[in-house]
């Protein structure tokens, strides 16, 4: 009888962990999405402080890095 009760407790613990995981995943995804405009603003402000030629180089470097990460050729582990 105790094995059945322990089995039920294990199933309840699994479902609880699964629900917590999903709730945290959704909350963290929404937080990440809400941080993107702030990051873009900070990056734009930082690049605008650079001299002209250096700003062009920084912009191109960042653009190429993002494209390489998106297509999976970047060195991000």
Secondary structure as GFF3:
##gff-version 3
##sequence-region A 1 77
A	DSSP	alpha_helix	2	48	.	.	.	ID=ss1
A	DSSP	alpha_helix	52	71	.	.	.	ID=ss2
###
